[in-house]
Amino acid sequence: MPESLELKLTTLTPFFTGGVDGICDRLHETSLIGSMRWWFEAIVRGFGGYACDPTEHKCKDNDLCAACFVFGATGHKRLFRLKTDLELINDESNNSLKVEAKNSKWYIKRGLFVKNATVKLIYSKQEHLLPSENNDETSIKKVLSSEELKNMLLLTLKIMSINGSFGGGTSYGNGVLNIDCDRVDKNIAIHGFNKLKNHFPVSISSNDSKPKLNDFFFTKIQFKKIQINAVPEKESKWYTDNRIIPISPQMRYYLRSLIREDKNFSKDERHRLMGFVPNNHENEQKFSSLIRISNAYPLNENEYEFRIWGWFPSDFEKKDEILNKYKEWISTLPSQKGGLWEKTNLSPLSSSTLFCDSMEFFIKQLLED
């Protein structure tokens, strides 16, 4: 008989999960599962295991990576299911909102809010036989227990919920959720990830360019409630009513400008860090942003918080330089020149940033709310 857990879900910033013709009409389970897989892959790689990128490589049958073993592939069924039950607060997800900063403009999807939402995680109580190593049927059989599976999935959801985001439009502030995952046993989860690492070791160097949790950083900034002048008054009412401050596009603009002003970083390096979509006539490479900045959500009546998170891949040649610069930009006081807060005229009440020294300790830090 399958087991199930019900998890409470609330939106801190709107989510956008796509749908038919790109119209977001609900929280699509497939999008939530896709985001879970993305974070699960990063955790597996952070522990030193192999997780493929399904957009570049297709696992099938018994020739599987750690992520495909859990999330499914051709000829192999996913080891769990998700069901969502929720009530939408609004239906304006497909109206674009204009946001400005100096000479730049963005038109971004507003997204959806939900209330009274639950996510049901359904999994089997049976043990799951890991594929034979090197297809050797005479090798010792190894299994992943149901408790290991459950806690790895809960740990993935909790890290995603407390520190990151999910769905579409995360580069422009969408997708911050609060998911009740307090029942995760981190020790059992870590044991499960180490088991997958040992069974699905890295065998190719291409993992260096993929998201690995040990390459990640996570920053949370708290500040007093402010008015963002970048949103026209008639459009800002929607955000005000939902108690969201659309701070992400402006923060991205000024962080990109700090990278541009630093002559140590080339245009291509800036594009890789902050993302770049070339015009049709430009013969340049498209980059997805490595750095995500959320919109601000309320902590209480007068204080708000937003997140900056991302990763500096192992194959980014100036990884140490950008990491040190980032620490400098977010630690400089608003009254001092050269920092992010002087650029944005924001005065944080407090901020905290987590970097990885060791995976197990990093995991435990990331689970602290």
C-alpha positions, -999 to +999 in steps of 0.1 A: +000+000+000+013+035-008+020+060+020+013+097+017+022+129+035+002+161+033+023+193+032+009+228+036+018+253+009+016+291+008+029+316-018+053+343-006+057+357-041+035+347-071+043+315-090+042+310-127+041+274-140+030+278-176+004+257-192-014+255-226-003+283-248+019+296-220-011+305-199-008+298-161-042+287-149-032+266-119-002+251-101+008+224-124+022+193-106+046+187-135+062+221-130+066+214-093+081+180-100+104+196-126+116+221-101+121+194-075+142+174-100+163+204-107+171+209-070+175+171-065+201+170-093+220+199-077+221+181-043+232+148-059+260+166-078+269+185-046+275+151-028+296+140-057+271+118-075+261+118-112+228+134-123+222+139-160+207+170-176+175+156-193+176+184-218+209+171-231+210+134-223+182+108-220+186+080-195+165+049-201+157+014-188+185+004-164+210+028-177+201+055-152+216+084-133+207+091-096+180+117-106+164+095-133+163+066-108+141+087-085+122+109-110+118+084-138+129+080-174+120+059-204+113+024-192+116+034-155+087+047-134+090+076-111+092+065-074+066+089-061+036+110-071+024+145-061-011+158-059-020+194-052-052+208-038-055+246-037-076+277-041-064+305-064-065+340-049-065+358-082-067+351-120-045+379-134-015+356-139-012+364-176-013+402-173+022+416-178+035+441-153+058+469-165+089+476-143+115+502-149+150+511-138+167+541-154+166+534-191+156+498-189+121+483-189+108+448-182+074+432-189+070+403-165+042+379-158+025+386-125+018+350-116-007+334-092-012+333-055-028+304-036-044+298-002-056+267+016-031+247-005-019+212+002+007+191-016+003+153-011+035+133-015+026+097-023+053+070-022+056+032-017+066+016+015+086-010-003+123-009-008+136+002-042+162-020-059+191+000-073+202-009-108+230-034-111+264-017-113+279-019-148+249-041-157+266-069-137+237-091-126+260-110-103+269-079-082+255-075-047+220-060-048+215-027-031+183-009-022+170+025-014+146+024+015+113+041+016+124+062+045+155+073+026+134+082-004+108+101+016+134+121+035+154+130+004+123+143-013+113+163+019+148+177+022+148+188-014+114+205-010+126+222+023+158+236+008+139+248-022+113+264+000+135+281+026+163+293+003+153+292-033+123+293-057+105+272-082+086+274-115+090+300-142+102+336-139+125+330-109+150+354-124+125+382-120+112+374-085+085+347-089+082+314-072+090+318-035+069+293-016+066+282+020+062+244+021+057+227+055+085+201+055+093+201+092+091+163+093+123+157+074+150+136+091+182+152+076+204+123+088+184+097+069+182+120+039+220+126+039+225+088+042+203+083+011+221+109-010+255+094+000+241+060-011+231+074-045+266+091-048+283+058-043+260+039-067+259+066-094+295+081-093+305+110-116+320+095-147+321+126-170+335+161-166+304+178-179+291+179-144+314+209-138+291+233-157+259+219-141+243+233-109+260+216-079+248+226-044+283+229-031+288+258-057+257+276-044+253+307-023+221+319-005+215+354+008+185+368+026+181+406+031+156+421+056+145+458+053+118+482+064+088+485+041+095+509+012+078+522-019+092+511-052+089+539-077+097+517-107+061+504-110+034+527-124+007+535-098-021+519-116-001+486-118+014+488-084-020+483-067-019+446-076+014+441-058+003+463-029-029+443-024-009+411-023+018+427+000+046+421-025+073+446-033+086+440-069+122+447-061+138+420-083+142+438-117+158+468-101+182+447-080+192+427-110+198+459-130+221+473-104+239+440-097+246+437-134+259+473-135+284+465-107+297+436-127+298+458-159+318+485-140+344+459-128+369+456-156+380+422-143+349+407-159+343+405-196+310+410-214+306+372-219+313+366-182+287+392-172+261+376-196+268+342-181+263+354-146+232+376-151+217+360-182+215+373-218+189+370-246+204+383-279+183+402-304+175+383-336+202+401-355+229+394-329+251+364-335+257+359-297+251+331-273+220+329-251+227+325-213+203+316-185+210+336-154+232+320-127+220+345-102+183+347-091+167+376-071+133+373-056+107+400-051+103+410-015+076+394+007+065+405+042+079+391+075+055+413+095+036+446+090+067+467+087+095+444+076+102+427+043+127+402+030+141+391-004+165+365-016+196+365-038+208+330-046+226+312-074+258+293-082+292+300-096+300+268-116+333+249-112+342+257-148+337+295-144+374+306-145+369+336-123+348+318-097+369+330-067+370+366-080+332+369-085+326+352-051+348+377-033+333+406-052+298+395-044+307+393-007+321+428-010+291+443-028+265+430-003+285+438+028+293+474+019+273+499+039+247+521+021+268+552+029+299+537+012+304+538-025+308+507-047+282+484-031+248+472-040+230+492-013+246+525-024+234+518-059+198+509-049+194+533-019+183+504+002+192+502+039+191+466+051+182+459+087+201+427+085+214+401+060+228+367+060+247+346+034+255+309+033+283+294+014+294+257+013+325+245+032+313+209+036+282+195+021+267+179+053+272+210+073+259+232+045+227+210+043+221+214+080+225+252+077+201+254+047+174+235+067+174+262+095+145+285+089 
